[in-house]
Amino acid sequence: MTSGCYFEDLTLGQTVSRAHVVTDADIRAFADLSGDHNPVHLDEAFAATTPFKGRIAHGMLSGAYISALIAGELPGPGTIYLSQSLNFRRPVKIGDPLEVHVTVATLDPVKARVGLSTVCTVNGKTVVEGEATVMAPRRPAAPSTGDVVSEGR
């Protein structure tokens, strides 16, 4: 595997993190992709009248950054998402330095399932937190030394 981990390589407490500055372009692209054109995300005049006093990123944009980190690094390519909970604690605004953290919380060797703690922070404050359950790829079995390969008779 070129990046990421097989189930057998995972350890409790193993963590990966990635930082991303949220931009206006990110929010607009996510709105177009998802179809969520809520004015709190796209219209500064409207958003100024809300408790946030300005535009905020879609909560699910943070969820997408979590998904990208799981698929790309921990466990990584070949991981199958089974569930994800998200609790939105604070808004994420344009220009915020979002840090995404994924930590191995549980391991089920029978089913190759991994429980992950997922947290997004901005300037050290939690903005999104949750838990994911995924199925990690297993290491391919090595050929047994007792196998004989015949090259013909």
N, C-alpha and C positions, 0 to 999 in steps of 0.2 A: 504494500500500500504506500503510495507516494506521499500522502499527507493524511492526518487523522490516525485513529487507533482501531485495532481489532478489539473485540470484547475482552479477549485474554490479556490485553495490555493495559486495561483500565484499572485505576486504583481509587479507592474512596478518597475524597478531598482533592482529587486532581482538578485543576482549574485552568481555563483559558480566558483571555480577555481581548477585546478589540475596541478601539476608539474610533469615533466618527463624528465630525462636526455636521450637524443637521443644517441643510441649506434650503432656501426657497425652492430651488430646482428639485430637491428630494421630495418636498411636500407636494409640489405640483405634479410631478411624475407619479407619485403614489396615488394622488387623487384621480388622475387620468386612468391609471391601471386598475384601481379598485372600483372606480365609479362613485367614490365618496367625495362629493363636492360641497360638504357642509361649509358654510361661510366662515365658521370659526377657524377653519384651516386656510382659507383662500382670500377672504375679504377683510383687509385691515380696518376699514371703517366699521364694519359690523363687529369684528372681533374686539375692537376698542370698547364696545358697550357691554362686553361680557365680564364676568369676574376675573378673567385672565388678563384683561386690559391690552390685549393684542393677540395676534395669530399664534396658534399652537399647532404642533405636528399631530398627525393622527396617532392615537395610541397604538394602533396595529402596525404603524411604521416601526416602532420600537420592537414589536413582536416579530416583524420581518427580519430585523437585524439579529435578533436572538436565533431565529431559524437559520440564518446564513452562517452564524458561528457554529451551530450544531452540525450543519451539513458540511461545512468546510474544514472544521478542526476537531471538534470533540462531540461525539466520537469521530465524525468526519464522513467522507464519501461512502455511500452505501447505507447510511443510517436511515431507518424508517421511523418517522414521527408517529406516535400512537396517541399522545394527548399533550395539551399545554394549558395551564391556567395562567392568567395574567391579572394582577391587581395594579391599577393605575393610581399612584400616590401623589404625583405632582405633574404639572404640564411640562412639555418639552417645547422650547421656542426656537425660532430661527437663530442660528449661531451658537446654540448650546453644544458643548463638547460631551456627547453621549458616550459613556463607557458601558460596554456589554460584558457581563461576566457569566460564565457557565461553569458549574462545579458538579462533579460526580457525587451524588448523595447516597444512592443505593445501587447494588449490583445483584441481579438474579441470574446465576450461571445456568440454570435449567432452561430458561427461555431467552437468554442473551438480552434481557431487558435492563435498561439503565434508567435510574431516577436522577434527574438533574435539577439543581437549584439554578434558577435563571433570574438575574438581577441587572437592571439598567440604572446607572447613576449619572447625575450631572453635578459637577463640582463637589463630589463626595456625598451628595444627597440622593437617596433612593427615589426614582421616578416610576419605575415599574419593577414588580417582583412577581415571581411565580414558580411553578414547577412543571417540568416536562418529563414524559416517559417516552423512551425511544427503544427501538431494537437495533443493537449494534451489529455490524458484520462480524462473523467469526473468522478466525485465522483458518485458511485452507489446510486440510489434513495433508500431512507429508506422506509420501508413499512408504509403505512398510518395507523394512529390510528383507523380509521373507518373500516379497513378491519377485517372481522370476519373469523376466521379459524374454519371450522366445523370438528369435530372429529367423525362424524358418526351420525346416527339417532337412 
